[in-house]
Amino acid sequence: MNELEQIYPYASGLSKEDPQYLKQAQQATAELQNGRRGYRAVWQHIINVSVADIKKNYDRLNVSFDLWKKESDAQCYVADMVQMMKDKGYAYESDGALVVDVKNDTDTKEIPPCIILKSDGATNYETTDLATIIERKKLFDAERIIYVVDKRQSLHFEQVFRCARKTGLAGDDTDLVFVGFGTVNGKDGKPFKTRDGGTLRLEKLIDEINEAVYDRIIQNRHMPEDEAAEIAKMVGLAALKYGDLSNQASKDYIFDVDRFTSFEGNTGPYILYSIVRIKSVLAKYKDMGGDTDNAKKILPALNASETDVMLNLVKFTDCIMQAYRENAPHRICQYVYELSDAFNTFYHENKILTCEDEERKESYIALLMLVKDVLTQCIDLLGFDAPEKM
């Protein structure tokens, strides 16, 4: 992976400076797509190395996929697709390339034609993205296809979607959705880099987050180092995922390790701390002889802080549905932060375990269990878990 990370930027940079090298690279690409055996073997080796590295990082992020599909899987559909576009008069030759017009009379900005084949006969991203739609319809009868890609690719996908509609690859029964994400920047406002200016590898970023969380845990708590390290992994994962997902996808944001790993404010660790605090209260309640199975009835609120918790709880379903409709996990993050904030205010302003009214105490416990269940459900949707203690 280290070699590949050096080779690709070097080759990309050289192709911009050396026209002859660029021509050779384009020729090699065309030959690879046409099945040249030696090139295919090297290409497959690169895929194997890359996927192994990617899976290693995804394991650390507690992420898995049912399917591992690659761009080239759709290559087998390209020839028939191109022929269909020619036969039906959608595609025509322009400057040696095969293109499809996708502009509309109502367009207020220039929408270039969608290039199906380059002048040397090679395919490009438009070609394979269109062929992938064929594959997804054929294999899965996809009703909705969501593309989570850099927002700077919006024009590309506008062309692809229009071409798919125009040529009949995607009918009205297929929803094509582009979810563009912004740039992750450092504190200087520029794209996140290592100290020497290179691209920061995900595994290094995970290590950096975990180390920062571990230092905070050790400073504030007395526990064995191995236990602190395990908790740091869980809290670090929450810090990383929440730090990313709490921002609206299309907006650029600053990746600040100190802020993301803070146990205060709108952060992953703060959400986990709120859940752990509830677990601690429930454990103490049981130690005092209380039975959480009996705590089923929630009484009407007595004060503003209790009312605020209840009002936040009843927003749960609407929040989840809105996040689903908008493809917006940041809606869930905002919700769990507001619910956690409401709970912590309630926790500080009310005597929960020392309440002398047993019925009221059971009501408090029932309310806390509901808050814990909702928060746990939300962080599960966001892709992380809460430890038993922090």
N, C-alpha and C positions, 0 to 999 in steps of 0.2 A: 504493500500500500504506500509506503514511503516513496518508493521508486515511481509508482504511478502518479503520485501527487506532484512529483517533480517533472515527469515527462509531459503530462498534459499541458500545464501552463507554458512550459518551454516551447512545445510544438505550436500551441495556439499563438504565442507571441511571435515566433519565427514566421508563421504563415502570413502575418500582417506586414512583415518587413521584406520577405523574399517571395516574389510572385512565382518563381520557378518551384520553390518548395510547396507553395499553396497548390499549384497545379498537380504536383506529384501526390499530394495528400488527397486531393479530390479524385484523382485517378484510382488511388488505392481504395478509397471509400466505395467507388463504383464497382471495383473488382471484388471487394468484400461482399457487397450486396448481391453480386452475381454468383457468389459461391466459391471463390478461389480458395482451395483447401488450406494452404499454408496460412493465409490471412484469417480464415475461419478458426483455425486451431489456436492462433495467438489471441484472437478475439474471445474465444471461449475460455481460455486461461485467465484473461483479464476479468471476465464475468465471475468466474469461480473465486478468484482472490477477493474481488470487490464484495460479492454477496456474503462470503464468510466474515469479512470485516464488518459489514453492515449488520449482520445478524448478531454479532458479538455486542455491538452497541445497543441494538434493539432489546436484547436480553436484559441489559442493564437498565433500560428504560421501561421494562415490563411491558413490551409491545410485541405482538405477534400478528402474523398475517395468514389467512386461510389459503391464499394464492400468491405465488411469486410469478408475475407476468412481466415480460420485457417487450420493448418496442419491436424487436425482431420477430416476436411470436405472430405478429400481424402481417409479416412480409408475404406469406403465402396467399393473402387475399388481394395483394396489390395489382397483379397482372390483370385479373378479371375486372377489378374495379376500374382500372385505367381504360380497358377496352370498352366497358359499359359507358363510361363518360364520353369516349370518342363516338361510339355508335349512336348515342342519343343526342349528340350535338352539343353537349355541355362543354367539352374541352376543345381547345384550339391551340395552334402553335403561335408563340410570340417570342421573337428573338431567340429561336431555337428551343425554347422551353415549352412545355405543355401546361396550359393554365385554364382556369375556370373563372369567369367574371362573377363577382359576388356583390357588386355595388347595387344600391337601390336608388330610385329617383328621389327619395325623401332624405338621402344622406346629406348631412351638413358638413361632413369632413371626407377627405379622400380615403376610400377603402380600396387598396390594391387588389389585383386578381390573386386568386389562390393558386400557387404553383404546385402542380401535381408531379411533374418530372422536370428535373433540371436539364440544361442544354446537353449535358453529357450522358443523359439517360438515367442518372442516379435519382433515387428517391430522397425526400427530405422530411422534416418534421410534419409538414402539412400532409404529405402522403401517408405516413405511418399513423398519424392521429386519425385520419379518415378511415384507414383500414382497421384500426383498433375499434372504431365504432361498429364496423361490420362484425368483427369478432365478438364484441360484447352483446350485440343483438343475437348473433347466431348461438353462442354458448349459453347465455344467461337470459335472453329476451329482456334485456335491461330496460326498465321504465324510466330510470333517472341515472344519469352519469355525471358525477361531480368531479371537476378538475381543480385540485388545490395546487396552485402554481404561482410563481412570482408574478405580482400584479403588472410588471412590465411586459408580460406576455399577453396582455388583454387583446391587442389588435390581432395577434396570431390566432387566438381562439375565436375571435369574432369572425375571421375569415373561414376558419375550419367549420364552425357551427353553421354559417350561412351556406357554405358549399355542401355540407351534409344535408341540409334542408332542401336546397335547390335540386340536388341530384337524387333525392329520395333515399339516401342512406339512413336518415333519421326522419321518421314521420312525426305527426302531431302527438303520437302516443309515447314519444321518447323526449324526456326533459333533459336538455343539455345545460349544465350549470357551471359557470366559471367563478371560483372563489380565489381571488388574488390576494397574496400575502405581501406584506411590506418587508423592509430591510431591517435586520437586527444590527444595531449600531453599538459602538463602544461609547464610553463617557465623552469622547471628543466629538460625538455626533456622526462619525464616519463608520462605514461597515466594519464589523467586529474583526479584529486581526490579532495575531500573536504579537509579542513585543518586537520581533524581528520583521514584522510586516507580512507574514504568511497567513494563510487561512487557518483559523483555529479548529483543530479536530474535535469532534464531538466527545470522544473519550477523555480528552484533556479538560474540556469544559465540565464534564461530569465529575472528574477528579477534583477540579477547583471548587465546585459547588460543595461536594461532600466534605472536603477539608475545612471549608469555611464554617459549615454547620457543625462539624465535629469540634472545632475550636470553641464555638459558642456553647455547646453542650458541656464540654469539660470545664469551662470557666464558671458555669453557673450551677453545675450539679456534681455530686459525688457519686460516681458509679464506676464499675470496672471498665477498662479501656475497650475490651472486646464488645461489651454491651453498648457502650457509647458509639462504637464504630457501626454496629448494626442499625441503631436508631438513626445515626447520621445518614445512612444510605436511604432510609425511608423518608426522612425529612428533606434530604437533599433532592430526592426525586420530586417531591411535592414542590420544593422551591423552584426547580427547573421547569417543570410542566406548568405550574400555576403562573410563574413569571412570564412564560410565553403565551399561554392561553388567555390570560386575563386582559391582554391587549386586543383591541379590534383587529382582526386579521389583516385588513388592508393598510393599516397604519404602520409606519416605521416606529421602532421603539428602541430605547437604550437598555442594553443588557448590563445591569448593575449588580454584581455579585453581592455586594454589601447590603443593598436594599432587598434583593430577592431572598436572602437568607435571614433577614431580620425576623424576630419573633413578635414584632409589633407592626401594625398597619396592614395594608391590603396585600398580604403575602401568603404563600403556601404554608410556611411554618406557623403563622398566626392561626390559620384555619385548623391545622392539626392540633395546636395547643388548646384550642377551644374544645375540640372533641375529647382530647385526653383529660381536660379539666372535668368534663361531664362524666367520663368513665371513673375518675377519681371520686367524685361525689357519690355516684351510684355504688361504688365499692365500699365507701365509708358507711353508707346507708345500710348495706347488708351486714357490715361488721357490727352495727348498732342493733342488729336484730330485725331490721326492716325486710319486707318481702316485696320485691319489685313486681311480682306477679299480681299482687293486690292493688298496685297503683295503676288503675285503668281509667279513672274518672278525672277529667280536668275541670276544675271549678271556674266560674267567671272571674276575670282578672280583678285584682284589688287596686292596682296602681298602674301608672303609665309604662313602666319598664316591662311589666308582665304583659300588658296589652300589646306593646311593641313586638314582643316575641311572637305572640299569637298572630298578629297581623302579617308578620313576615312568613310564618309557617303556611298560611293559607295562600300565599303567592307561589308556592312551589310548583303546582301543576302548570300554571300560566307561564312561569319562567322556563320550564323544560320544553313546553310546546313552542314558545317563541324562539328558543335556542335552536330547536329542530327546524322550524320553518325558515329561519334566517341563516342556517349553517354557522351559528355564532356561539361557540363555547364560552366566549367572554361574558355572555349573559348569565351563565351558570356561576362563573367566578364572582361576578358582581353580587349575585344573589347570596352565595355562601358567605361572602364578606359581610353583607348587611345583616344576615341572620346571626352570624358569629358575634358581630358587634352588639346586636340587640341582646343576645344571650349573656355576654360578659357584663353588660350594664345591669341586667337583671340579677346576675350572680352577685355583684358587688352591693346591690341595693336591697337585697332581701335575705333574711335568715332562713335558709332552706333546711338544713339538718337540725337546727336548734328551734325550729318553729314548734310552739307548744300545742297548736291545734293539729291533731293527727290527720284529720281529713284534709286539711290544707296542705300539710307536709306531703301526703300521698299525691295530692294534686300537683305540687311542685315536681315531685319525682316523675310523675307521668308526663309532665310537660318537658322535663329534661330528656327523658327517653325518646320522646317524639323529635325533639331537636337533634339528638344524636343520630337517630335513624335517617332523618332528612339530610343532614350534613354528610353522613356516611354514604348515602345513595348518590349525592352530588359529586363527592370526590371520586367515587367509583366511576362515574361517567367521565370524569376528567382524567382518569387513569392512574390514580395513586391511592394509597391506604394510610390509615393512621396507626401509629404504634400504641402500645398499652400505656407507656409513660414517656415523658420527655425531660 
